[in-house]
Amino acid sequence: MAYKIMHRSREQEIRFPTQAAAERYAEQLAGGLGNWTVVEAGAVPLPAEAPGDEVR
């Protein structure tokens, strides 16, 4: 199954053949896994809620 990493603060995504390859690339060559979201290719991740975005 293919995976992709999507940058959290800019429009950039990179596709990989495995989840391990995606995570390894993000961690070693792309500034750390904390800057990226790893998802299955073809999946659309739900938007992350930022602190202070609570519904009242």
PAFI-449752 format. One record per residue (C-alpha): x, y, z. Coordinates in nm, 4 decimals. Layout:
<pts>
{pt {X; Y; Z}}
...
</pts>
This chain:
<pts>
{pt {0.0000; 0.0000; 0.0000}}
{pt {0.1334; 0.3449; -0.0886}}
{pt {0.1657; 0.6279; 0.1624}}
{pt {0.2388; 0.9971; 0.1387}}
{pt {0.3635; 1.2635; 0.3734}}
{pt {0.1899; 1.5995; 0.3753}}
{pt {0.3603; 1.9065; 0.5202}}
{pt {0.1672; 2.0637; 0.8070}}
{pt {0.2302; 2.4307; 0.7223}}
{pt {0.2691; 2.4449; 0.3441}}
{pt {0.1214; 2.2703; 0.0433}}
{pt {0.3698; 1.9927; -0.0167}}
{pt {0.3287; 1.6187; -0.0305}}
{pt {0.5583; 1.3326; -0.1268}}
{pt {0.4525; 0.9773; -0.2091}}
{pt {0.6305; 0.6597; -0.0883}}
{pt {0.5836; 0.2856; -0.1399}}
{pt {0.5579; 0.2109; 0.2349}}
{pt {0.4733; 0.3874; 0.5587}}
{pt {0.8201; 0.3119; 0.6959}}
{pt {0.9855; 0.4780; 0.3953}}
{pt {0.7667; 0.7871; 0.4356}}
{pt {0.8443; 0.8183; 0.8062}}
{pt {1.2182; 0.7574; 0.7548}}
{pt {1.2381; 1.0272; 0.4852}}
{pt {1.0489; 1.2801; 0.6974}}
{pt {1.2608; 1.2105; 1.0036}}
{pt {1.6035; 1.2036; 0.8366}}
{pt {1.5762; 1.4396; 0.5401}}
{pt {1.2734; 1.6650; 0.5759}}
{pt {1.3002; 1.8396; 0.9108}}
{pt {1.1452; 1.5775; 1.1372}}
{pt {0.8264; 1.3775; 1.1493}}
{pt {0.6591; 1.6516; 1.3558}}
{pt {0.6415; 1.8701; 1.0437}}
{pt {0.4543; 1.6088; 0.8408}}
{pt {0.1342; 1.4042; 0.8443}}
{pt {0.1631; 1.0463; 0.7150}}
{pt {-0.1494; 0.9153; 0.5365}}
{pt {-0.2419; 0.6409; 0.2939}}
{pt {-0.2112; 0.7642; -0.0639}}
{pt {-0.5570; 0.8542; -0.1897}}
{pt {-0.6842; 0.9331; 0.1607}}
{pt {-0.7745; 1.2856; 0.2607}}
{pt {-0.6797; 1.3579; 0.6230}}
{pt {-0.9229; 1.5424; 0.8471}}
{pt {-0.8122; 1.8972; 0.9255}}
{pt {-0.6312; 1.9199; 1.2583}}
{pt {-0.7897; 2.1440; 1.5172}}
{pt {-0.5635; 2.4204; 1.6335}}
{pt {-0.5696; 2.5232; 1.9989}}
{pt {-0.8403; 2.7826; 2.0476}}
{pt {-1.0566; 2.6499; 1.7624}}
{pt {-1.3074; 2.4912; 1.9986}}
{pt {-1.6726; 2.5069; 1.8991}}
{pt {-1.8818; 2.6925; 2.1562}}
</pts>
